[in-house]
């Protein structure tokens, strides 16, 4: 009987994400891996599994990796399942995707971190005005759905790391 593959470390998953996103750049021309690393960093208070999911959260949408390839590479099943939950799927409306995400605590935290990084003012300032306004509204709406779904202390922990400028908005949204 073959022995099981050794468990991947966070560094292994980081290297996998870096290979998967090699040559990709975000909307403002920054290497895409920087985004997934920032999302992962925001999830550090919640454990290595969530950090791994943060590193891989866009692989199914933006790379040739599939859930099967991630599993074959040794990514834990729970991490692959979480990545699938936050992946856009053809034919699924954004609002329905958000509803599915907010029903799962870990998926919500992952999406909160993703949203926080995508909402950084210095990143948004580099976008064309029309795109900046459209995305700002999309991300603001997502926050109104996601933030009430998990304890505000958890959202605050992520925002302190990823995007402190959103802490004022969180305070205003607190009951």
Secondary structure, DSSP 8 states (H G I E B T S, - for coil): ---------HHHHHHHHHHHTTT-B-TTSSBTHHHHHHHHHHTGGG-HHHHHHHHHTTHHHHSS--HHHHHHTT--HHHHHHHHHTS--TT--HHHHHHHHHTSHHHHHHHHHHHHHHT-HHHHTTS-HHHHHHHHHHHHHHHHHHGGGS-HHHHHHHHHHH-GGGHHHHHHH--
